[in-house]
Amino acid sequence: MRLEELSPEVVAIIVDIEGTVSDAGFTRDVLIPYAESHLGPWIERHAERPDVAEALEALAQAAGEPEVDVPRLIELAEFGLVERDSGPVAALCHLLWRDAYQAFELTGHVYDDAVAALQAWTDDHRALFTYSAAPSEAQRLLLAYSEFGDISGLFSGFFDRRIGAKKNADSYTAIAQALGENPGSLLFISDTRGELDAAKQAGLQTCWIARDEETQEKAASQDAHQNVASFSEIELL
């Protein structure tokens, strides 16, 4: 995809994380199994740490058991993890993963073609941002502790669902307003058609990155979005 296919010139690039910059299964195949193996013992060790204690208190309140002890809290947390709880258990998991990243027990997966392109665009004075369903802190951790080292500094900002749902055009309008840029000067890169449709509806330029054969077939069968198999095919000259 060459620059002449993008109009006007791209001044900032917004990238999705999982499936785009990082493997689509990273949370499912790495982060969740790590939490399943480590959450209980980690809570037992750190239950009195202020940030952990706060999350545990929220868990106890949510369960309607304000006087619960630590063993019961561990049971609740592990049950919530199985049920994919998105509240207090998610907060505990993010604290666990932060500790694991900082101890180098976890390493964020990032595609090498993405790193090369992101570095080149930064060198070309184009601003980079992320937009992911994952909380902004989780995005920073994945990038700061990636297998290529700390690449979080390449990015000028991190957007998450607090700006809005990723398949809602208003979210992309809000991002453009937050950046103070015309939507048409922003390029959004994602592996998900619904997100790309919403971004295009808001006036952003779009690129569908299709890394696997099934997604490539879907991307090739439409003409609403430019499509590539990797970041190396995106040329902003």
N, C-alpha and C positions, 0 to 999 in steps of 0.2 A: 504494500500500500504506500504510494508515494505522495509527497506533499501536494502535487498538482490535483490530487483527488480530494484534497481537504481545503475548504475555503470558508473563512479567511485563515490566515496563518495561525497555527496553534501556539498559544502563549502558555498554556498550562495543561497538564495531563493528569487525569484522575483515574486511578486503577482500582479495580476490585482485588481482593486478596486471594481467597481460596478458589482454585480452578484457573486463576489468571496469573498471579505472581507466585503463588504457592500451590502445592498439590491439593486437589479438591477433597481428598480424603484425609488431610492432615489432622483435623480435629477428631474425626471418627476413628482413624487408625492409630494415632499417636497420643493425642491429648486425653481422650476419654479413657483408653486403657490404662494410661499412667494414673489417672485419678482413681480408677477402680482398684488399682493395686496399692495406692499410697495414701488415699484420703484419710482413712481411719487412723492409722498409726501417726500420720502427720497431725491430725487434730489432737490426739492424745498428748503429743509432745508440745504442742503450741497453744493449747486451749486458753492459757492465761495471757498470751500475747495480746496487746490491746486491739489490733485490727482483727485478729481471729476471734477474740472474745466478743467483739461487736457483731461479727457475722453470725456467731453461734447464738447470741441473744436474739437476733432477728429470726433465726431458724426456730428457736424455742417459742417465740411469740407466734410465728406463723403456724406452728403445730398445735398451738393452744396448750402448751406445757411449759409455762414460765419457770417452774421450779425444777426442771429436769436436770439430771446429772450428766457428766461427760459421756459415760458409756451409752446412755440413751441418745444423746446428741449425735454420737457416731452412728448409731442405728438409723436415726432420722436422716442424716446426711447421706449415708450409703443407699438408703431406700430412695431418697430424692434423686440421687445420681442415676439409679436404674430407671427412674421415671422421667429422667431428663428435666428435672425441676429447673425453672429459669429464674428463680428468685434467690433466696439465701444460699441454697446449695451452689448455684452458679457463682455467687460471690466467693464462697469458700474455695471452689475449684480455681478461680482466677488467682487467689492468694497462693494456693498450692503451686500452680504453674509458675507464678512469678518466682517463688523460692527455687523451684526446680531449674528454671532458666538461669537464675543467678548462680546456682551451684553447678551449672553446666551439665546437669542431668538430662536436660531437654535442649534440643537444637532445632531452631525453626527451619523448615524446608522452604527454599526459594529456588526457582528455576534459574539456571545460569544465563539463559537468553534474556530473562527479565532483568537480572542484575546488570548485564552489559548495556542494555538499552536505557535503563534508568540512569546509569552513570553517564552515558553519552548525552542524554537529554539535560541532565543537570549541568554538565560541562558546556552545553549549548545555551545555558541560561533560561531554560524552561522550568517553570515551577512544577513540582510533583506533589500530589495529594493522594490519599487512599480514601476509599469509601467501602466499608464492609459492614456486614451484620454483626460482626464481633465488636465488642467494646474497644474504644480507641486505645486503651492501655494494653489490651491483648494484642492488638495490631503492632504496637510499638515493641512489645516484648519479642514477638516472632521475628521482627526485622532487626532488632538490636542484638539478638542472639542467634542469628542465622548461621548456616554452615559457611557463609562467605564473610563472616564477621559482622560487625555493626554497620548495617546499611540504613538505619533509621534516620540518620542525618541527611540523607538524600531528599527527604520529604519535608515540605513546609507545613504540613498539617494532616490531621487524621479525622475523617468523618465516620460516624457510626449511625445507628438507628435513631439517635437523638435528633438528627436533622430531618428524619422522616423515613418511611418505608422505601426500600430500594426499587420497588416496582411502581412507585408513585411519581409522576412527573413533577409534582410540587417540590419534592425533595431535591431534585436537580436544579430547579429554579432557586431554591433556598441556598444551595451551594454556590451557584453563580453570584448571588447577591452577597453572600458572605465573603467571597473572594473579590468582589467589586469588579467583576469582568463580564463582558458580553457573553452570553451562553455560547454563541457561535464560535468563540475563540477558544473554547474548552474541548478537549478530546477525552471521552470516557471509554475505557477499555474493560471489557468483561467477557466472561464465558457464558452468560445467561441472557437469553433472548428477551425475557420480560423486562430486565433491567435496562437493556439497550433500547428497547422500545420507549420506555419511560424517559430516558435521557434524551432521545431524539425528539420526542414530543415537546420537551422543554427547550429545544433548540440547540442542544449540544451536538458536536460531531461524535461519531461512534465508531468503534472497531470491535468486532466479535472475534475473540481469540478462541479457536477451536482446537484443542490439543489432542483429542482422541478421534478415532475414525467415525464413530457415531455422530459426534457433534459436528465434525467437518462436513458430513453429508447434510445435516440440517442447515448449517451455515451456507453451504453452496447452493441450496435450493431456494434461497431468498435473495432479494436485492435491496433490502432496506438498509443493510449495514455492510460496510467493508468487512471482509473476513480474512484472517491469517491463521497459520498453524503455530506461530511463535512470535515473540517480540522481534526477532531478527528480521522479520519480513516487513516491519513498519519502518519506513524511511521518511523522516521529517527533515528534508533537505533545506 
